[in-house]
Amino acid sequence: MAFTDHEIAEAHEAARIGGDCDNLYKLGLIYSIGDTVDLIQAHMWFNLAAARGSDAAKECRRELADQMSKDDIATAQKRAREWLSIKHH
């Protein structure tokens, strides 16, 4: 499943405005598959979605963590905390 640039931009905008778990989860999917693979970004978005109650995001985050170094996981967690502190209190 590949996402268009338009879908990616829409998901980012929706997460910025509302930050609901569905859009955060979608961003995790966008960065974990297709042409946009970035495991740190994917983990960050899944982490944020999981924190807002998404069980699917919790599972995806766990699966990604198995493929990542501890440093990469720490970076993803740091970015999630920064996103929360800057964008959504």
DSSP file (Angstrom, degrees, kcal/mol; ACC not computed):
  #  RESIDUE AA STRUCTURE BP1 BP2  ACC     N-H-->O    O-->H-N    N-H-->O    O-->H-N    TCO  KAPPA ALPHA  PHI   PSI    X-CA   Y-CA   Z-CA
    1    1 A M              0   0    0      0, 0.0     2,-0.4     0, 0.0    32,-0.0   0.000 360.0 360.0 360.0 119.7    0.0    0.0    0.0
    2    2 A A        -     0   0    0     32,-0.1     2,-0.4    33,-0.1    32,-0.1  -0.839 360.0-140.9-108.8 149.2    1.5    3.3   -1.1
    3    3 A F        -     0   0    0     -2,-0.4    32,-0.1    30,-0.2     2,-0.1  -0.859  16.3-124.7-108.4 143.1    0.3    6.7   -0.1
    4    4 A T     >  -     0   0    0     -2,-0.4     4,-2.3     1,-0.1     5,-0.2  -0.390  27.1-110.4 -78.3 162.1    0.1    9.7   -2.4
    5    5 A D  H  > S+     0   0    0      1,-0.2     4,-2.5     2,-0.2     5,-0.2   0.877 121.4  54.7 -58.4 -36.8    1.8   12.9   -1.5
    6    6 A H  H  > S+     0   0    0      2,-0.2     4,-2.6     1,-0.2    -1,-0.2   0.919 107.3  48.3 -64.3 -44.0   -1.6   14.4   -1.0
    7    7 A E  H  > S+     0   0    0      2,-0.2     4,-2.3     1,-0.2    -2,-0.2   0.891 112.1  50.0 -63.6 -39.4   -2.6   11.7    1.5
    8    8 A I  H  X S+     0   0    0     -4,-2.3     4,-2.3     2,-0.2    -2,-0.2   0.930 111.8  47.3 -64.7 -45.5    0.6   12.2    3.4
    9    9 A A  H  X S+     0   0    0     -4,-2.5     4,-2.4     1,-0.2    -2,-0.2   0.906 112.0  50.9 -63.2 -41.9    0.1   16.0    3.6
   10   10 A E  H  X S+     0   0    0     -4,-2.6     4,-2.7     1,-0.2    -1,-0.2   0.912 109.9  49.5 -61.7 -42.9   -3.6   15.5    4.7
   11   11 A A  H  X S+     0   0    0     -4,-2.3     4,-2.3     2,-0.2    -1,-0.2   0.903 111.4  49.0 -64.7 -41.2   -2.5   13.1    7.4
   12   12 A H  H  X S+     0   0    0     -4,-2.3     4,-2.3     2,-0.2    -1,-0.2   0.918 112.9  47.6 -63.7 -42.7    0.1   15.5    8.7
   13   13 A E  H  X S+     0   0    0     -4,-2.4     4,-2.4     2,-0.2     5,-0.2   0.920 112.2  49.0 -65.5 -43.5   -2.3   18.4    8.7
   14   14 A A  H  X>S+     0   0    0     -4,-2.7     4,-2.8     1,-0.2     5,-1.3   0.890 112.6  48.1 -63.8 -39.2   -5.0   16.4   10.5
   15   15 A A  H  <5S+     0   0    0     -4,-2.3    -1,-0.2     3,-0.2    -2,-0.2   0.891 111.7  50.7 -67.5 -38.7   -2.5   15.3   13.1
   16   16 A R  H  <5S+     0   0    0     -4,-2.3    -2,-0.2    -5,-0.2    -1,-0.2   0.909 118.7  36.9 -64.5 -42.0   -1.3   18.8   13.6
   17   17 A I  H  <5S+     0   0    0     -4,-2.4    -2,-0.2    -5,-0.2    -3,-0.2   0.945 139.4   6.3 -77.5 -50.2   -4.8   20.2   14.0
   18   18 A G  T  <5S-     0   0    0     -4,-2.8    -3,-0.2    -5,-0.2    -2,-0.1   0.795  70.8-154.3-109.2 -35.6   -6.5   17.4   16.0
   19   19 A G      < +     0   0    0     -5,-1.3    -4,-0.2     1,-0.2     2,-0.1   0.792  31.9 167.0  64.3  28.5   -3.9   14.8   16.9
   20   20 A D     >  -     0   0    0     -6,-0.3     4,-2.1     1,-0.1     3,-0.4  -0.396  48.2-112.1 -75.7 158.0   -6.5   12.0   17.2
   21   21 A C  H  > S+     0   0    0     31,-0.3     4,-2.6     1,-0.2     5,-0.2   0.803 112.3  59.6 -62.8 -30.8   -5.2    8.5   17.3
   22   22 A D  H  > S+     0   0    0      2,-0.2     4,-2.2     1,-0.2    -1,-0.2   0.930 110.0  40.9 -65.5 -44.3   -6.6    7.5   13.9
   23   23 A N  H  > S+     0   0    0     -3,-0.4     4,-2.0     2,-0.2    -2,-0.2   0.872 115.2  51.2 -71.6 -36.0   -4.5   10.2   12.1
   24   24 A L  H  X S+     0   0    0     -4,-2.1     4,-1.8     2,-0.2    -2,-0.2   0.919 111.2  48.8 -64.5 -42.2   -1.5    9.5   14.2
   25   25 A Y  H  X S+     0   0    0     -4,-2.6     4,-2.3     2,-0.2    -2,-0.2   0.909 108.1  54.4 -61.9 -43.4   -1.8    5.8   13.4
   26   26 A K  H  X S+     0   0    0     -4,-2.2     4,-2.7     1,-0.2    -1,-0.2   0.895 106.5  51.6 -59.7 -40.1   -2.2    6.6    9.7
   27   27 A L  H  X S+     0   0    0     -4,-2.0     4,-2.2     2,-0.2    -1,-0.2   0.895 106.9  53.9 -64.2 -38.3    1.1    8.5    9.8
   28   28 A G  H  X S+     0   0    0     -4,-1.8     4,-0.7     1,-0.2    -2,-0.2   0.924 110.5  46.7 -58.6 -44.0    2.7    5.5   11.5
   29   29 A L  H >X S+     0   0    0     -4,-2.3     4,-1.2     1,-0.2     3,-1.0   0.923 108.5  55.5 -63.0 -44.6    1.5    3.4    8.6
   30   30 A I  H 3< S+     0   0    0     -4,-2.7     6,-0.4     1,-0.3     3,-0.3   0.905 113.4  40.7 -55.4 -43.5    2.7    5.9    6.0
   31   31 A Y  H 3< S+     0   0    0     -4,-2.2     7,-3.2     1,-0.2    11,-0.4   0.509 113.0  54.5 -87.5  -3.5    6.3    5.8    7.4
   32   32 A S  H << S+     0   0    0     -3,-1.0     2,-0.3    -4,-0.7    -1,-0.2   0.577 111.9  32.5-103.8  -9.9    6.4    2.1    8.0
   33   33 A I  S >< S+     0   0    0     -4,-1.2     3,-0.9    -3,-0.3   -30,-0.2  -0.888  97.3  12.4-138.2 168.0    5.5    0.9    4.4
   34   34 A G  G >  S-     0   0    0     -2,-0.3     3,-0.7     1,-0.2   -32,-0.1  -0.288 112.6 -24.3  72.8-147.9    5.8    1.8    0.8
   35   35 A D  G 3  S+     0   0    0      1,-0.2    -1,-0.2   -32,-0.1    -4,-0.1   0.538 130.0  60.8 -80.8  -8.5    8.1    4.5   -0.6
   36   36 A T  G <   +     0   0    0     -3,-0.9    -1,-0.2    -6,-0.4    -2,-0.1   0.068  66.9 160.1-110.4  24.0    8.3    6.5    2.6
   37   37 A V    <   +     0   0    0     -3,-0.7     2,-0.2    -5,-0.1    -5,-0.2  -0.264   4.2 150.2 -59.2 122.4    9.9    4.0    5.0
   38   38 A D     >  -     0   0    0     -7,-3.2     4,-2.9     1,-0.1     5,-0.2  -0.764  26.4-165.6-150.3  97.4   11.4    5.8    8.0
   39   39 A L  H  > S+     0   0    0      1,-0.2     4,-2.7    -2,-0.2     5,-0.2   0.826  88.0  53.5 -62.2 -33.9   11.3    3.5   11.1
   40   40 A I  H  > S+     0   0    0      2,-0.2     4,-2.3     1,-0.2    -1,-0.2   0.946 112.9  43.5 -65.2 -46.7   12.1    6.3   13.5
   41   41 A Q  H  > S+     0   0    0      2,-0.2     4,-2.4     1,-0.2     5,-0.2   0.925 114.6  50.5 -62.5 -44.4    9.2    8.4   12.2
   42   42 A A  H  X S+     0   0    0     -4,-2.9     4,-2.7   -11,-0.4     5,-0.2   0.930 110.9  48.1 -60.5 -46.2    6.9    5.4   12.1
   43   43 A H  H  X S+     0   0    0     -4,-2.7     4,-2.7     1,-0.2    -1,-0.2   0.912 110.1  53.2 -60.9 -42.9    7.7    4.5   15.7
   44   44 A M  H  X S+     0   0    0     -4,-2.3     4,-2.2     2,-0.2    -2,-0.2   0.941 112.4  43.0 -57.3 -49.6    7.2    8.1   16.8
   45   45 A W  H  X S+     0   0    0     -4,-2.4     4,-2.5     1,-0.2    -2,-0.2   0.898 114.7  49.5 -68.0 -40.2    3.7    8.3   15.2
   46   46 A F  H  X S+     0   0    0     -4,-2.7     4,-2.8    -5,-0.2    -1,-0.2   0.893 109.9  52.9 -63.6 -37.8    2.7    4.8   16.5
   47   47 A N  H  X S+     0   0    0     -4,-2.7     4,-2.1    -5,-0.2    -2,-0.2   0.925 110.7  46.3 -62.2 -44.8    3.9    5.8   19.9
   48   48 A L  H  X S+     0   0    0     -4,-2.2     4,-0.8     2,-0.2    -2,-0.2   0.906 114.0  47.9 -65.0 -41.9    1.7    8.9   19.9
   49   49 A A  H ><>S+     0   0    0     -4,-2.5     5,-2.1     1,-0.2     3,-0.6   0.899 110.9  51.5 -65.5 -39.9   -1.3    7.0   18.6
   50   50 A A  H ><5S+     0   0    0     -4,-2.8     3,-1.9     1,-0.2    -2,-0.2   0.892 105.0  56.1 -63.1 -39.6   -0.8    4.3   21.2
   51   51 A A  H 3<5S+     0   0    0     -4,-2.1    -1,-0.2     1,-0.3    -2,-0.2   0.748 106.6  51.8 -64.4 -22.3   -0.7    7.0   23.9
   52   52 A R  T <<5S-     0   0    0     -4,-0.8   -31,-0.3    -3,-0.6    -1,-0.3   0.215 133.0 -86.8-101.0  14.0   -4.1    8.1   22.7
   53   53 A G  T < 5S+     0   0    0     -3,-1.9     2,-0.8     1,-0.2    -3,-0.2   0.529  74.5 145.9 105.0   5.9   -5.6    4.6   22.9
   54   54 A S     >< -     0   0    0     -5,-2.1     4,-1.5     1,-0.2    -1,-0.2  -0.679  24.6-173.1 -83.8 111.8   -4.8    2.8   19.6
   55   55 A D  H  > S+     0   0    0     -2,-0.8     4,-1.9     2,-0.2    -1,-0.2   0.865  87.4  56.4 -68.4 -35.7   -4.3   -0.9   20.3
   56   56 A A  H  > S+     0   0    0      1,-0.2     4,-2.4     2,-0.2    -1,-0.2   0.900 105.9  51.1 -61.8 -40.1   -3.3   -1.4   16.6
   57   57 A A  H  > S+     0   0    0      1,-0.2     4,-2.8     2,-0.2    -1,-0.2   0.873 105.7  55.6 -65.3 -37.0   -0.6    1.3   17.0
   58   58 A K  H  X S+     0   0    0     -4,-1.5     4,-2.0     2,-0.2    -1,-0.2   0.923 110.2  45.6 -60.0 -43.9    0.7   -0.5   20.2
   59   59 A E  H  X S+     0   0    0     -4,-1.9     4,-2.3     2,-0.2    -2,-0.2   0.923 113.9  47.7 -66.0 -45.2    1.2   -3.7   18.2
   60   60 A C  H  X S+     0   0    0     -4,-2.4     4,-2.5     1,-0.2     5,-0.2   0.899 110.6  52.4 -63.1 -40.4    2.8   -1.9   15.2
   61   61 A R  H  X S+     0   0    0     -4,-2.8     4,-2.5     2,-0.2    -1,-0.2   0.913 109.6  49.3 -61.1 -43.0    5.2   -0.1   17.6
   62   62 A R  H  X S+     0   0    0     -4,-2.0     4,-1.2    -5,-0.2    -2,-0.2   0.920 111.3  48.9 -62.7 -44.4    6.2   -3.3   19.2
   63   63 A E  H  < S+     0   0    0     -4,-2.3     4,-0.4     1,-0.2     3,-0.3   0.900 112.7  47.7 -63.1 -41.3    6.9   -4.9   15.8
   64   64 A L  H >X S+     0   0    0     -4,-2.5     3,-2.0     1,-0.2     4,-0.5   0.906 104.4  60.1 -65.3 -41.3    8.9   -2.0   14.7
   65   65 A A  H >< S+     0   0    0     -4,-2.5     3,-0.9     1,-0.3    -1,-0.2   0.827  97.0  61.1 -58.5 -31.4   10.9   -1.9   17.9
   66   66 A D  T 3< S+     0   0    0     -4,-1.2    -1,-0.3    -3,-0.3    -2,-0.2   0.727 108.2  44.4 -66.0 -20.9   12.1   -5.5   17.1
   67   67 A Q  T <4 S+     0   0    0     -3,-2.0     2,-0.3    -4,-0.4    -1,-0.2   0.437 105.2  78.6-100.3  -2.6   13.7   -4.1   13.9
   68   68 A M  S << S-     0   0    0     -3,-0.9     2,-0.1    -4,-0.5     0, 0.0  -0.730  76.8-116.0-113.4 155.2   15.3   -1.0   15.5
   69   69 A S     >  -     0   0    0     -2,-0.3     4,-2.2     1,-0.1     5,-0.2  -0.421  34.0-110.9 -77.3 162.1   18.4   -0.2   17.6
   70   70 A K  H  > S+     0   0    0      1,-0.2     4,-2.4     2,-0.2     5,-0.2   0.876 120.2  54.2 -61.2 -37.1   18.0    1.1   21.1
   71   71 A D  H  > S+     0   0    0      2,-0.2     4,-2.3     1,-0.2    -1,-0.2   0.904 107.8  49.0 -63.9 -41.3   19.4    4.4   19.9
   72   72 A D  H  > S+     0   0    0      2,-0.2     4,-2.4     1,-0.2    -2,-0.2   0.903 111.4  49.4 -65.8 -40.4   16.8    4.7   17.1
   73   73 A I  H  X S+     0   0    0     -4,-2.2     4,-2.6     2,-0.2    -2,-0.2   0.919 110.6  50.5 -63.0 -43.0   13.9    3.8   19.6
   74   74 A A  H  X S+     0   0    0     -4,-2.4     4,-2.3     1,-0.2    -2,-0.2   0.897 110.1  50.3 -61.7 -40.2   15.2    6.5   22.0
   75   75 A T  H  X S+     0   0    0     -4,-2.3     4,-2.5     2,-0.2    -2,-0.2   0.919 110.7  49.2 -63.2 -43.9   15.3    9.0   19.1
   76   76 A A  H  X S+     0   0    0     -4,-2.4     4,-2.1     1,-0.2    -2,-0.2   0.909 111.9  48.4 -62.4 -42.4   11.7    8.1   18.2
   77   77 A Q  H  X S+     0   0    0     -4,-2.6     4,-2.3     2,-0.2    -1,-0.2   0.891 110.6  51.1 -66.0 -39.0   10.6    8.5   21.8
   78   78 A K  H  X S+     0   0    0     -4,-2.3     4,-2.5     1,-0.2    -2,-0.2   0.923 109.9  49.7 -63.4 -43.9   12.4   11.8   22.1
   79   79 A R  H  X S+     0   0    0     -4,-2.5     4,-2.6     1,-0.2    -2,-0.2   0.883 109.2  52.4 -63.4 -37.5   10.7   13.1   18.9
   80   80 A A  H  X S+     0   0    0     -4,-2.1     4,-2.3     2,-0.2    -1,-0.2   0.927 110.3  47.7 -63.7 -44.3    7.3   12.0   20.2
   81   81 A R  H  X S+     0   0    0     -4,-2.3     4,-2.4     1,-0.2    -2,-0.2   0.910 112.6  49.5 -62.8 -41.3    7.8   13.9   23.5
   82   82 A E  H  X S+     0   0    0     -4,-2.5     4,-2.3     2,-0.2     5,-0.3   0.913 109.4  51.6 -63.8 -42.3    9.0   17.0   21.5
   83   83 A W  H  X>S+     0   0    0     -4,-2.6     4,-2.8     1,-0.2     5,-1.0   0.923 111.7  47.6 -60.6 -44.1    5.9   16.8   19.3
   84   84 A L  H  X5S+     0   0    0     -4,-2.3     4,-0.5     3,-0.2    -1,-0.2   0.908 113.9  46.0 -63.4 -42.5    3.6   16.6   22.3
   85   85 A S  H  <5S+     0   0    0     -4,-2.4    -1,-0.2    -5,-0.2    -2,-0.2   0.825 123.6  33.1 -73.9 -30.0    5.3   19.5   24.1
   86   86 A I  H  <5S+     0   0    0     -4,-2.3    -2,-0.2    -5,-0.2    -3,-0.2   0.888 132.1  23.7 -90.2 -44.7    5.4   21.8   21.0
   87   87 A K  H  <5S+     0   0    0     -4,-2.8     2,-0.4    -5,-0.3    -3,-0.2   0.878 128.2  20.6 -94.5 -42.3    2.2   20.8   19.1
   88   88 A H     <<       0   0    0     -5,-1.0    -1,-0.2    -4,-0.5    -2,-0.1  -0.879 360.0 360.0-140.6 101.4   -0.3   19.3   21.5
   89   89 A H              0   0    0     -2,-0.4    -1,-0.1    -3,-0.2    -4,-0.1   0.476 360.0 360.0 -70.2 360.0    0.0   19.9   25.2
